[in-house]
């Protein structure tokens, strides 16, 4: 008699999801400042770190958190990855040295044996019209919700 064990739907997928995201946001002005955020997801653990540089950066407290999330949260993250087409490598790079606010995002996503690398750089006023940026920002917003709950 042979016995085979099959994991519940999604269990094997969850275990193989890994994310590494770096976000740099800043402003080019007389009072220039910036922030750098790093996020890693391995298994059910998110490590979230955010630091500040530039004008009045000492007044803002850095964040460094480890959060364990539920399997349902991992399912939601995977859904966002699929809906926003973040499982396919691509980039959208524009100059970020102009006056005003800018954002730079780099993400490496591994799911099963597939790996995608995503890069976005551009001025904030043009970022909302870029599908790669809006998809990455939706993912970041969901991760921030999970970290802050």
C-alpha positions as a Python dict, from the first residue, in 0.01 Angstrom:
ca = {
    (1, 'X'): (0, 0, 0),
    (2, 'X'): (141, 337, -103),
    (3, 'X'): (66, 655, 86),
    (4, 'X'): (125, 993, -67),
    (5, 'X'): (100, 1322, 116),
    (6, 'X'): (-16, 1620, -80),
    (7, 'X'): (8, 1963, 84),
    (8, 'X'): (-306, 2170, 115),
    (9, 'X'): (-373, 2407, -173),
    (10, 'X'): (-129, 2698, -154),
    (11, 'X'): (88, 2559, 128),
    (12, 'X'): (380, 2469, -99),
    (13, 'X'): (347, 2799, -282),
    (14, 'X'): (358, 3005, 37),
    (15, 'X'): (676, 2836, 153),
    (16, 'X'): (855, 2923, -167),
    (17, 'X'): (773, 3294, -186),
    (18, 'X'): (1062, 3531, -116),
    (19, 'X'): (1076, 3908, -160),
    (20, 'X'): (1354, 4165, -126),
    (21, 'X'): (1249, 4526, -184),
    (22, 'X'): (1447, 4849, -153),
    (23, 'X'): (1272, 5185, -175),
    (24, 'X'): (1442, 5525, -184),
    (25, 'X'): (1224, 5834, -168),
    (26, 'X'): (1354, 6185, -158),
    (27, 'X'): (1329, 6546, -251),
    (28, 'X'): (1565, 6771, -443),
    (29, 'X'): (1521, 7118, -299),
    (30, 'X'): (1690, 7364, -69),
    (31, 'X'): (1596, 7136, 226),
    (32, 'X'): (1677, 6805, 58),
    (33, 'X'): (1592, 6488, 248),
    (34, 'X'): (1539, 6121, 176),
    (35, 'X'): (1431, 5792, 324),
    (36, 'X'): (1546, 5439, 253),
    (37, 'X'): (1326, 5136, 321),
    (38, 'X'): (1426, 4772, 296),
    (39, 'X'): (1176, 4488, 314),
    (40, 'X'): (1247, 4118, 305),
    (41, 'X'): (993, 3840, 320),
    (42, 'X'): (1112, 3488, 389),
    (43, 'X'): (862, 3221, 489),
    (44, 'X'): (611, 3392, 715),
    (45, 'X'): (851, 3660, 840),
    (46, 'X'): (872, 4018, 715),
    (47, 'X'): (1172, 4230, 811),
    (48, 'X'): (1093, 4600, 762),
    (49, 'X'): (1355, 4872, 813),
    (50, 'X'): (1327, 5244, 733),
    (51, 'X'): (1586, 5518, 787),
    (52, 'X'): (1612, 5889, 709),
    (53, 'X'): (1883, 6122, 578),
    (54, 'X'): (1918, 6490, 510),
    (55, 'X'): (1741, 6793, 650),
    (56, 'X'): (1584, 6725, 992),
    (57, 'X'): (1644, 6352, 964),
    (58, 'X'): (1739, 6342, 1332),
    (59, 'X'): (1382, 6433, 1424),
    (60, 'X'): (1242, 6121, 1261),
    (61, 'X'): (1283, 5786, 1429),
    (62, 'X'): (1414, 5492, 1231),
    (63, 'X'): (1200, 5178, 1212),
    (64, 'X'): (1332, 4821, 1239),
    (65, 'X'): (1068, 4548, 1278),
    (66, 'X'): (1029, 4175, 1235),
    (67, 'X'): (671, 4064, 1188),
    (68, 'X'): (526, 3718, 1145),
    (69, 'X'): (226, 3701, 914),
    (70, 'X'): (-51, 3448, 857),
    (71, 'X'): (-83, 3219, 558),
    (72, 'X'): (-385, 3422, 443),
    (73, 'X'): (-160, 3729, 428),
    (74, 'X'): (86, 3542, 207),
    (75, 'X'): (-202, 3443, -20),
    (76, 'X'): (-300, 3810, -46),
    (77, 'X'): (57, 3910, -133),
    (78, 'X'): (69, 3645, -406),
    (79, 'X'): (-263, 3770, -542),
    (80, 'X'): (-122, 4125, -562),
    (81, 'X'): (188, 3996, -738),
    (82, 'X'): (-25, 3825, -1004),
    (83, 'X'): (-279, 4108, -1045),
    (84, 'X'): (-7, 4371, -1087),
    (85, 'X'): (209, 4153, -1313),
    (86, 'X'): (502, 4165, -1072),
    (87, 'X'): (617, 3812, -1149),
    (88, 'X'): (774, 3923, -1479),
    (89, 'X'): (1109, 4108, -1483),
    (90, 'X'): (1095, 4461, -1619),
    (91, 'X'): (1209, 4814, -1553),
    (92, 'X'): (1103, 5172, -1601),
    (93, 'X'): (1385, 5419, -1545),
    (94, 'X'): (1357, 5797, -1578),
    (95, 'X'): (1591, 6072, -1453),
    (96, 'X'): (1554, 6151, -1082),
    (97, 'X'): (1787, 6449, -1063),
    (98, 'X'): (1523, 6716, -1132),
    (99, 'X'): (1378, 6949, -867),
    (100, 'X'): (1094, 6785, -674),
    (101, 'X'): (1019, 6448, -517),
    (102, 'X'): (1150, 6122, -658),
    (103, 'X'): (1108, 5750, -592),
    (104, 'X'): (1335, 5455, -673),
    (105, 'X'): (1218, 5097, -614),
    (106, 'X'): (1404, 4773, -674),
    (107, 'X'): (1237, 4439, -603),
    (108, 'X'): (1352, 4081, -639),
    (109, 'X'): (1070, 3829, -621),
    (110, 'X'): (1119, 3453, -614),
    (111, 'X'): (825, 3216, -640),
    (112, 'X'): (897, 2845, -689),
    (113, 'X'): (1177, 2827, -945),
    (114, 'X'): (1096, 3161, -1107),
    (115, 'X'): (1265, 3488, -1023),
    (116, 'X'): (1177, 3839, -1133),
    (117, 'X'): (1371, 4161, -1090),
    (118, 'X'): (1177, 4487, -1105),
    (119, 'X'): (1327, 4837, -1115),
    (120, 'X'): (1151, 5171, -1115),
    (121, 'X'): (1302, 5518, -1090),
    (122, 'X'): (1130, 5847, -1162),
    (123, 'X'): (994, 6174, -1037),
    (124, 'X'): (694, 6132, -808),
    (125, 'X'): (457, 6342, -1021),
    (126, 'X'): (503, 6101, -1314),
    (127, 'X'): (508, 5780, -1109),
    (128, 'X'): (130, 5747, -1082),
    (129, 'X'): (97, 5701, -1457),
    (130, 'X'): (345, 5410, -1467),
    (131, 'X'): (187, 5064, -1424),
    (132, 'X'): (506, 4913, -1281),
    (133, 'X'): (526, 5183, -1015),
    (134, 'X'): (157, 5165, -923),
    (135, 'X'): (181, 4787, -891),
    (136, 'X'): (490, 4809, -670),
    (137, 'X'): (329, 5081, -457),
    (138, 'X'): (16, 4865, -409),
    (139, 'X'): (240, 4580, -289),
    (140, 'X'): (430, 4814, -56),
    (141, 'X'): (106, 4955, 88),
    (142, 'X'): (-19, 4605, 169),
    (143, 'X'): (311, 4511, 333),
    (144, 'X'): (304, 4832, 542),
    (145, 'X'): (-46, 4742, 661),
    (146, 'X'): (76, 4399, 769),
    (147, 'X'): (378, 4544, 950),
    (148, 'X'): (173, 4811, 1130),
    (149, 'X'): (-123, 4605, 1246),
}
